[in-house]
Structures are given as C-alpha cells and as structure tokens.
Amino acid sequence: MTQMRTESRPMTEEGDFLQIKAIDHVHFYVGNAKHAMHYWWKSFGFEPVGYSGLETGNREFASYVLEAGQARFVVSAAYGPTHPIAAHQMVHGDGVKVIALEVEDVEKAWKATTERGGKTAWTPREDKDDHGIYRTSAIHTYGETLHVFVDRADYKGVFAPSYKPIQKETESTGLVAIDHIVGNVQLGKMNEWVNFYHKVMGFRQLMHFDDKDISTEYSALMSKVMQNGNGRVKFPINEPAEGKRKSQIEEYLDYYLTPGAQHIAIITGDILSTVEKLRKNGVEFLRVPQSYYEVLPQRLGEIKEDYKAIQELGILADRDDEGYLLQIFTRPIQDRPTMFIEVIQRHGSQSFGKGNFKALFESIELEQERRGNL
Ligand code: FE2
C-alpha cells in the first residue's frame, strides 16, 4: 500500500478567494490545427464542436474546439509566420499555451491574483457578438503558459466570439473530465511555483513526493501537488532531481525549452473500455514490464476489475488509504518528447499512483534511451 504524505498548508485569511468553478479549457498552440483536431477527434474521441478561421472572419489563426464530457480542448494554428502562435510553435513545438479557469468574476480574479504578485497577461476584457459577452482576463504562470480566467455566464454561443458551431459524428472513448494538469519546472524552481499557486492563486498543497519516493537508478524527480479550494483543480508541479543520468523532466525541458505542461490526466468511468478503444484508435501507451503484474494482486488486493484484462491492456493500479486508482500513460503525443496524456479512473483514491512511479520511470527511461537522451 502506498503511503501518501499529506501536508496541509494554512489557507490565507481570505481562504479560497479565486473561487474557481472548474478548468474551462486547455488551449494548445500547434503547427496544423486541422491535423490536431483530427487527432483528438479520431484517436481520443473528443467531439469537434466549434471552429474559427477564415470562414468566420478570423484572418489570424485557425482554431477548433473539442469536447469530451466536461473536458474542453482548443487547438489553434497561425495563418502566417508573424503571429504569436507561430512564434510559440516554432520554439516549443505543439504544446499547451493556456490553462483556462472558469470564475464568476474575471475582474475580481485578475485583481486578486495581480495584487498578490501575479503578472498580467491581459487586463479584464469583453468580447461581444450576437450571442452575448465573453469575459476574460489572464495572468502568466510557469514558462510561457497562461492562466486565462473565463466568465461565460453572459455568452450563449459556441466557445467564444468568432467561433461557429460544427458537427462531426464522434465515437466517444468514455473520457469525461480533466483530473489534473502537471507542470514541469527547472531544477530548484518547484517551491517557487508551489508558492505562486499558494500565494497568488489561493491553492493548498495536497501532498509531496521527493526523490526518495520517485527515483530509479538514473531518473529522479520531485513533485508537489497543489489544489484549489473546491478540490476540482489539481496542478502537480515537478522539478528534476539529481540522478545518475538525465531525468525525464530535463529531457522535457531540453525539448520544450521552457517550463510547461507535461501531462493532462483525463478521467474515465471505465478505463478498460476506454483504453481498449484508444488502443484500437492507434493511441500509443507506455508499457511496464510483465513482472509488474506478477505482484500487483498482492499489492492491491481485491478490485472490481479483472486483473487479466488490466494486464492485457497495460493498465497500472495503485491503492492508498481511501481506495484505489487505475491509470495509464501515453507516449509523447507530438514528435518532441514533451507532452503526454494520462487516462485515470478513481475508486475512492485521490492520490496520483505513487506506487507506480518506479515501474513507470523504468519504462520511460527505456524510451529515453531509445531516443539517445538518457
Ligand atoms: Fe498524473
């Protein structure tokens, strides 16, 4: 059984001042939005619901909005070389630019965070069309990533002004919501960003893992999990730890070139069916050694799912005081070894699968070695 180290940091007097309702969307800047849309649609079962581009009067960039349950992804690509999306994509490759958070009041959110030291990306603004008013404000977080605060209470159109609805027949894979988004930061910077989420955003520290928990012969990392007031938004922050050879976090930083979002975990209510569909759709997952499954039943005890099916699909499992979880990690989803996706099903457990880290890291290192980056 995994021992979870839970730390409770005192909240500021104001408590949960941001009152984030949920993650509103994740915005990827990519090289080819049409291809990215196709990937999330056909491989992951996200339904394309909105489009913005030349046909909608947007002459700057092409953009698609996709949804799987409450998880909303936006993929955008520039039409020309001078647009900021093109610059971002040139430096980082495809990656997450915006982690948008739904709030009641974007003005209040911007004031509260910038008064506490957050750096403004844009001041509160209103975008209007026939469908109403879409309100946003934004601050910077790690690397070139932004947190955009969104209030869509007075906006009835699809996503935002300039987007039009689209319909495409979609085969769901059972993904329903974002569970957590992990950020990779440089060596020695984890606590700075933990403090940012605590002081500027009013998050609490849920737990931490250090290099004694998460290390193999070569790779090591440290991680702290930050969570907002209602517990719906969880942002673990990783930094590399000293190991014999290159940490997977360093490999990420070498290719993304700045800190950034490392993985997005998406919840499913039936991981066996979801992973079977994703595999059929061509999604590539990390494989752990078969020996992992020899000891799994002793480690985990009784679970609802069939151990044989779990092993066949390469799913990982972990237990803590509150229950258990099942999870699996994709290989990087673009050519650069940067971002990947986690699929997770929770049965009571609110942790992150620490018991799997060692097996998982050995698998990641094997792939790093194949890329000549270990
Ligand atoms: Fe995760």
Residues whose N, C-alpha, C, O or C-beta is under 5 A from the ligand:
A	BS01	FE2	A265 E342
